[in-house]
Amino acid sequence: MNPKITLTDKPDAAAAKALSQFLGQFNDDRSGWAFDYRPLAILITDTETNDVLGGLWGGTMYGFLHIDLLFVPEAMRGSGTGRTLMSQAEDEAIRRECRGVWLDTFSFQARGFYEKLGYTVFGEIEDHPPGHSRFFLRKIF
């Protein structure tokens, strides 16, 4: 076999779907778990325009919730909104029979916020981005 290898910054959605299916099948075969990814989103929207102002985005898979994105608008910070979003996501993860949740955050973001919610650091990439660190946190239910 003489395959073609292509580097691109504009990948085709069909290629991502194919790679996901290949990896999902590999993981199913090796792990004994069925690939069970389900997206999860909790959105903060403007009541008049329905524009998205912030929220939480992630998904559950293999018994864990992964939080990809969490953003609370500056004017809402300190009001308990972030805690509410996290609590709702964790509750939904438990309903989906997850054992825990994991996420990552930069040193200039919200590590302390997550630690106050019971998350613990299990990994760090130093100097990423330069001058900062990226932390990986988890919470087991």
WOUR-V976427 format. One line per field, one symbol per residue. phi: phi as a letter, one per 30 degrees, with the letter a starting at -180 (. if undefined). psi: psi as a letter, one per 20 degrees, with the letter a starting at -180 (. if undefined). burial: # if it has 24 or more other ideal C-beta (glycine too) atoms within 12 Angstrom, else .. Layout:
# WOUR-V976427
phi = ???
psi = ???
burial = ???
This chain:
# WOUR-V976427
phi = .bdccbcbcbdddddddddddddedededdcicddbdbdbbbccbddcciddclkbbaacahibcccdbbbceedcdicjddddddddddddddddidcabbabbddccbededddcjdbdbabcdhbdejbbcccbbbcd
psi = pmqppppqjmqphhgggggggghggggghhhjqqokppqppoqoqphgijqphaappbqqpkjqppogppppqgiiqiiiggggggggggghgghjkqiaqqrqqrhjdkghghhhjjqqpiqpoqkorpirqpqpqrpp.
burial = ....................................#..###.#.........###.##########.####........##..##.###.##..#.#.######....##.##..#.#...............#####..
